[in-house]
């Protein structure tokens, strides 16, 4: 086999073709290679639901019994060509009514015979795969309810037997009804029901009764009532049984009399239940109930006798009046308002007494204090020991009555008020003055006076209260007197007085180098002061108005640091610098304050420090000495020059050679003296030098007009 490779090579294309066909078959078979999740949905395509619309056919408001079609229209589109079913759900008032699988665009929910219970808000929903769309709500209104039918078990009954009544609404649909029953036009029974009929047991009092019924259908947002049923007449026969009530001795008695009330039944031999009652008590029994008591005013009122047998109830009543033998005592005090130390007494009496039964002397009165017997004198002096809770007891024929409690507390006389000035008494400022009495019954009225002048009043009603007055000081006086008067309801009030010094704030502050006690200077004047070096510098600061002590402070202009502070008991102060120098030049101002906590500043004082007089004299003397020295030197040199010139002029050469130095002394007609800068001898002038070869003129011209380079 290994030796014949040729045939094998010739057979290779046929298996390859077989494999290719098998591969193609497997790829085209779904079960061979399942699609991954989601790829099938992608092949189905995109789903689109057009806006869903709901309509009512024939209209939204119909009458009872009409056919109504609730139509839902919604188109479902697929991107693929395959048509599939979708779901349509109908809703009424939010609750699902019907669901259908369909491929139709339009689906209807039919109401074959409309009833009021079909009224409501309808809508539909279209669902396809995972998409859905709702229509808007449409209101359906159905009008007209069936007139109810009323039936009873019997139309003639005795009083102790009831009747069964049934109200029908046979053709109405729904699960939410309410039924009403009326007797002679008045509602006697109401009951909800989930059915279209209702049965009830009714009881009536004797007589002819007219019965009818009505029903209502409860909708989502309202209630619709039907018409009334036809009237049915019921005759109710009364039973011969009845309740009787009797009062002995009569219905009008006096306090303390014996009173008896009886409740009985008549017209029946069988046992019946009886009850006697008032608004305060009740008593029960069979066939007869009796109650005996000693009459009191509170026993007055209506007594009712009630008989009950089966469903029959009979009543009888009587009004009883009990008159007081004597009224409740009243305790009084005279006088009605008592302060400590005042005379007073108590009295107790009954305003009304039935004199046909008793006299005023038959009533005995007893006064007690804090629950204990108290012997009241004809007159007592009010004090703390009498404070307490008093009451009065009146007694006659075994009847006792107490008065209401009377709380006695002697009122306190107002104490002398304490007057406090809470702020400084400063002219032009408002201060607070407080008045308060430690003792005294409220209310207390406080009155503040300035001297004899009324200022203000205030009434205090709180236990720890006090009066505060705001007063503005306008008058410039040395002392101010305030008085506080306290008064309550007592016979007299109390006063207290206080005097206070009025503090006048500093006004019109003046600064000067002159003593303001001697020289008057207006505070607005601008002053410049000159002093000499070494002198004593005195800066005076004063006020025209202000209460001492006054504190003066001196400052350099534009400097906050105080130079000097002085507290004085008058209206001026002085700042002293023993030896003034140039460093003390500049602007100064001062400030004045006192107990008013109000200050005022002066204007600026400009001070110049001049040279001392002895320095000026010394400079003058030095200047004179220097001048004298200069004059002496000049005089000396002039004299010396004159002598030398006289000597030199005694020998005059005829001519000068360039090699000789010639010194000439010149003098003009005015005998003016000239000096040579380079001359060594005063009074001579050097004309030329040995090197200049200068010569004097040969003629006899004026020498003073001779021109030469010398400086004279």
NORMOUR-V727713 format. One record per backbone hydrogen bond with DSSP energy under -1.0 kcal/mol. CO is the residue of the C=O (numbers start at 1). NH is the residue of the N-H. Records with the same first field share a line. If there is no record, write none. Layout:
# NORMOUR-V727713
CO: NH / NH
This chain:
# NORMOUR-V727713
1: 4
5: 9
6: 10
7: 11
12: 16
13: 17
14: 18
15: 19
16: 20
17: 21
18: 22
19: 23
20: 24
21: 25
22: 26
23: 27
24: 28
29: 33
36: 39
38: 42
39: 43
40: 44
41: 45
46: 79
48: 77
53: 73
55: 71
57: 69
60: 141
62: 143
63: 66
66: 114
68: 111
69: 57
70: 109
71: 55
72: 107
73: 53
75: 50
77: 48
86: 102
87: 127
88: 100
89: 125
90: 97 / 98
91: 123
92: 95
95: 92
98: 90
100: 88
102: 86
105: 74
107: 72
109: 70
111: 68
114: 65
115: 118
116: 119
120: 140
121: 93
122: 138
123: 91
124: 135
125: 89
126: 133
127: 87
128: 131
131: 128
133: 126
138: 122
140: 120
141: 62
143: 64
149: 168
151: 166
155: 235
157: 237
158: 161
163: 202
164: 153
165: 200
166: 151
167: 198
168: 149
169: 172
176: 218
177: 193
178: 216
179: 191
180: 214
181: 188 / 189
182: 212
183: 186
186: 183
189: 181
191: 179
193: 177
196: 169
198: 167
200: 165
202: 163
207: 236
209: 234
210: 184
211: 232
212: 182
213: 229
214: 180
215: 226
216: 178
217: 224
222: 219
224: 217
232: 211
234: 209
235: 157
236: 207
237: 159
242: 266
244: 264
246: 262
248: 260
251: 321
253: 323
254: 257
257: 295
259: 293
260: 248
261: 291
262: 246
263: 289
264: 244
266: 242
272: 287
273: 308
274: 285
275: 306
276: 283
277: 304
281: 278
283: 276
285: 274
286: 288
289: 263
291: 261
293: 259
295: 256
296: 299
297: 300
301: 320
303: 318
304: 277
305: 316
306: 275
307: 314
308: 273
309: 312
312: 309
314: 307
316: 305
318: 303
320: 301
321: 253
323: 255
325: 354
330: 349
332: 347
334: 345
338: 411
339: 342
342: 382
344: 380
345: 334
347: 332
349: 330
352: 327
353: 355
354: 357 / 358
359: 362
360: 363
364: 395
366: 393
367: 374
368: 391
369: 372
372: 369
380: 344
382: 341
383: 386
384: 387
388: 408
389: 370
390: 406
391: 368
392: 403
393: 366
394: 401
395: 364
396: 399
399: 396
401: 394
406: 390
408: 388
411: 340
412: 441
418: 436
420: 434
424: 426
425: 503
426: 429
429: 473
431: 471
432: 422
433: 469
434: 420
435: 467
436: 418
439: 415
444: 460
445: 487
446: 458
447: 485
448: 455 / 456
449: 483
450: 453
453: 450
456: 448
458: 446
460: 444
462: 465
467: 435
469: 433
471: 431
473: 428
475: 477
478: 502
480: 500
481: 451
482: 498
483: 449
484: 496
485: 447
486: 494
487: 445
494: 486
496: 484
498: 482
500: 480
503: 427
504: 547
507: 544 / 545
510: 542
512: 540
515: 518 / 519
522: 525
527: 606
529: 608
531: 610
532: 535
535: 580
537: 577
539: 575
540: 512
541: 573
542: 510
545: 507
550: 568
551: 593
552: 566
553: 591
554: 563
555: 589
556: 559
564: 554
566: 552
568: 550
571: 543
573: 541
575: 539
577: 537
580: 534
581: 584
582: 585
586: 607
587: 557
588: 605
589: 555
590: 602
591: 553
592: 600
593: 551
594: 597
600: 592
605: 588
606: 529
607: 586
608: 531
610: 533
612: 616
613: 617
614: 618
615: 619
616: 620
617: 621
618: 622
619: 623
620: 624
621: 625
622: 626
623: 627
624: 628
625: 629
626: 630
627: 631
628: 632
629: 633
630: 634
631: 635
632: 636
633: 637
634: 638
635: 639
636: 640
637: 641
638: 642
639: 643
640: 644
641: 645
642: 646
643: 647
644: 648
645: 649
657: 660
664: 685
668: 671
681: 684
685: 664
703: 706
